[in-house]
Amino acid sequence: MPPRILLTGGGGRLGSELRALIPSLDAPSRQALDITSPGSVQAYVERTRPALIVHAAAYTDVAGAERQREACWRVNVEGTRQIAAAATATGARLMHISTDYVFSGDTGDYRETDVPGPLVNYYALTKLVAEESARLAERFLIVRTSFRPREFQYPVAFEDVYTSQDYVDIIAPMIAEVIGHADQIPDEVLHVVTERKSVYDLARRRKPDVRPGRRAEASVVLPADVSLNTERWQALRASWERPSPPSRA
């Protein structure tokens, strides 16, 4: 019997894609598992005893986070603390889904070993604190990634904002690979995204009539270049694809 894998946020954008890719995932509803309720989290994890917890539940509305700070903190920080505590109590490994926004955006091409910050908005603050909360788990993997819906949702895209994010149907299979090979990943942090490009160039791939805009037009402060270096991720994938050496008699 394959090890049980618990997915939080199964009804979200990434979670829905992962459930389609890995039907065996245990993805309880919010009513069955409320990540902001210590009793709910502990009881569910103790009852189901997953080997791996993929924590994808998050408050992700960057502009909304400025207005609803308490709600954002409760989900992103307090929720992650509860999941990390439950993982440690039951011996599960925690795979925490984080974001490129933990970086300032001053340089781009950020590596897993680069120091995060300074942070440019409240959402970024909660996600960085969530990473530290995930580190409370005895065994953890922080996966920094970034994705959009399958279609670009806005009439304007910024030419001066650079990213490694991609559409969720491209990123989700990569996250599914990480889940499938989790026991072969020794790292504590891993960047899983695609190549560096402007948000405008990304938008044009699926919305050819999108209009170019500038970062200064945004309703919230955005980092200029949060592209992530993926050399470690590419090396891992290559190692999984290589055939195993023949055994010696």
Stockholm file with secondary structure:
# STOCKHOLM 1.0

chainA/1-249         MPPRILLTGGGGRLGSELRALIPSLDAPSRQALDITSPGSVQAYVERTRPALIVHAAAYTDVAGAERQREACWRVNVEGTRQIAAAATATGARLMHISTDYVFSGDTGDYRETDVPGPLVNYYALTKLVAEESARLAERFLIVRTSFRPREFQYPVAFEDVYTSQDYVDIIAPMIAEVIGHADQIPDEVLHVVTERKSVYDLARRRKPDVRPGRRAEASVVLPADVSLNTERWQALRASWERPSPPSRA
#=GR chainA/1-249 SS CCCCEEEECTTSHHHHHHHHHCTTCBCCCTTTCCTTCHHHHHHHHHHHCCSEEEECCCCCCHHHHHHCHHHHHIIIIIHHHHHHHHHHHHTCEEEEEEEGGGBCSSSCCBCTTSCCBCCCSHHHHHHHHHHHHHTTSSSEEEEEECEECSSCCCSEEETTCEECCEEHHHHHHHHHHHHHTGGGCCCSEEECCCCCEEHHHHHHTTCTTCEEECGGGSSSCCCSBCCBCCHHHHHHHHHHHSCCCCCCC
#=GC SS_cons         CCCCEEEECTTSHHHHHHHHHCTTCBCCCTTTCCTTCHHHHHHHHHHHCCSEEEECCCCCCHHHHHHCHHHHHIIIIIHHHHHHHHHHHHTCEEEEEEEGGGBCSSSCCBCTTSCCBCCCSHHHHHHHHHHHHHTTSSSEEEEEECEECSSCCCSEEETTCEECCEEHHHHHHHHHHHHHTGGGCCCSEEECCCCCEEHHHHHHTTCTTCEEECGGGSSSCCCSBCCBCCHHHHHHHHHHHSCCCCCCC
//
